[in-house]
């Protein structure tokens, strides 16, 4: 119990340090990196979700920093826990970020877990991309 409490406090301390970064883009990147480390390295997926859901960054390239951070977390988590990565990716609000996350996660799993890759491809909203990816998966070219 004390170890878990200490670990949670260390995560919160790292989060406070990341939030203290003055540059918004660097702050968002630091929070996203921390969330990946917490989820993949430590296995605290709900804590990582809480961190990425708090990212508020936008610029000319990144329209929604929260969605981008959630996408990056899901793409990194897919190698450790496919179902959790899928659940997290479904919370992405912008369609192009969500489709991109599912496409990249499917590509990651294409050679090792075709069934999961196919399930992830089925979440893609754009039919032409979905059909092309399913065809490529079947032919072993994904």
C-alpha positions in Angstrom: 0.0 0.0 0.0 2.8 2.4 0.9 4.6 1.6 -2.3 1.6 2.3 -4.4 1.0 5.6 -2.7 4.7 6.5 -3.1 4.5 5.6 -6.8 1.4 7.7 -7.3 3.1 10.7 -5.6 6.1 10.3 -7.9 3.8 10.3 -10.9 2.1 13.5 -9.6 5.5 15.1 -9.0 6.6 14.3 -12.5 3.3 15.7 -13.8 3.8 18.9 -11.9 7.3 19.3 -13.3 5.9 18.8 -16.9 3.2 21.3 -16.3 5.7 23.9 -15.2 7.3 23.9 -18.7 6.5 27.4 -20.1 6.5 26.5 -23.8 3.0 25.0 -24.6 4.3 22.6 -27.3 7.1 21.3 -25.1 4.7 21.0 -22.1 2.2 18.9 -24.2 5.0 16.7 -25.4 6.3 16.2 -21.9 2.9 15.3 -20.6 2.3 12.9 -23.5 5.7 11.2 -22.9 5.0 10.9 -19.2 1.6 9.3 -19.9 3.3 6.8 -22.2 5.9 5.9 -19.5 3.1 5.6 -16.9 1.0 3.3 -19.1 3.6 1.2 -20.9 6.4 1.3 -18.3 4.4 1.1 -15.1 1.1 -0.3 -16.2 -1.1 2.5 -14.8 -3.4 3.0 -17.8 -6.1 5.0 -16.0 -3.5 7.4 -14.6 -2.0 7.8 -18.1 -5.5 8.5 -19.5 -6.0 11.2 -16.9 -2.7 12.8 -17.9 -3.4 12.9 -21.7 -7.0 14.1 -21.2 -5.6 17.2 -19.5 -3.4 18.2 -22.5 -4.7 21.5 -24.0 -2.4 22.4 -26.9 -3.3 23.6 -30.4 -1.3 25.1 -33.3 -1.3 25.2 -37.1 -0.5 21.5 -37.3 -2.1 20.0 -34.2 -5.8 21.1 -34.2 -6.6 19.3 -30.9 -3.8 18.6 -28.6 -5.8 16.3 -26.3 -6.8 14.1 -29.3 -3.3 14.0 -30.6 -1.9 13.0 -27.2 -4.6 10.3 -26.7 -3.7 9.0 -30.2 0.0 8.8 -29.4 -0.8 7.0 -26.1 -3.0 4.5 -27.9 -0.5 3.8 -30.6 2.2 3.2 -28.1 0.0 1.1 -25.8 -1.2 -1.3 -28.6 1.9 -3.4 -28.3 1.3 -4.0 -24.6 -2.5 -4.1 -24.3 -4.6 -4.1 -27.6 -8.0 -3.9 -25.9 -7.1 -0.9 -23.7 -5.5 0.8 -26.7 -8.6 0.3 -28.7 -10.8 1.6 -25.8 -8.6 4.7 -25.4 -8.6 5.3 -29.2 -12.4 5.3 -29.3 -12.4 8.3 -27.0 -10.6 10.4 -29.7 -13.1 13.1 -30.8 -11.8 14.2 -34.1 -12.4 11.6 -36.9 -9.1 12.0 -38.7 -7.1 11.5 -35.5 -9.2 8.5 -34.6 -8.9 6.9 -38.0 -5.1 7.6 -38.0 -4.7 5.9 -34.6 -6.6 2.8 -35.7 -4.7 2.6 -39.0 -1.3 2.9 -37.2 -2.3 0.4 -34.5 -3.4 -2.1 -37.2 -0.1 -1.7 -39.1 1.7 -2.3 -35.8 -0.2 -5.6 -35.3 -0.4 -6.7 -38.9 2.4 -9.3 -38.7 1.8 -10.6 -35.2 -2.0 -10.4 -34.6 -4.0 -10.3 -37.8 -7.4 -10.8 -36.0 -6.8 -7.8 -33.7 -5.5 -5.8 -36.7 -8.7 -6.5 -38.6 -10.8 -5.5 -35.7 -8.9 -2.2 -35.4 -9.3 -1.6 -39.1 -13.1 -2.0 -38.8 -13.2 1.1 -36.6 -11.9 3.3 -39.4 -14.6 5.6 -40.7 -13.4 6.3 -44.2 -14.6 3.3 -46.3 -12.0 3.5 -49.0 -9.1 3.5 -46.5 -10.8 0.7 -44.6 -11.3 -1.4 -47.7 -7.7 -0.9 -48.9 -6.3 -1.8 -45.5 -8.4 -4.9 -45.2 -7.3 -6.0 -48.7 -3.6 -5.3 -47.9 -3.9 -7.2 -44.6 -5.4 -10.2 -46.4 -2.6 -10.2 -48.9 0.1 -9.7 -46.2 1.2 -6.3 -47.5 0.1 -4.1 -44.6 
